[in-house]
Amino acid sequence: MPFHMGPMEIGLILVIVLIVFGVGRLPQVGGAIGKSIREFRKARAGEETEDKDKDVAKSSETEAKDKS
């Protein structure tokens, strides 16, 4: 881990986040972060499937040309 964060540093960051956003908005911020992470993972998985689909299409085209 490049940052070497211990429990004291993590606690300090959490206290600062509570001060900046307040207790009332904290669930909204957490929900927004979770939603963005899920969308990022879906987009990343979509890229991987698109790459695989392109590879399959190229190989099937090559096979079709070889058979001709």
Buried (B, 14 or more C-beta within 10 A) or exposed (E): EEEEEEEEEEEEEEEEEEEEBEEEEBEEEEEEEEEEEEEEEEEEEEEEEEEEEEEEEEEEEEEEEEEE
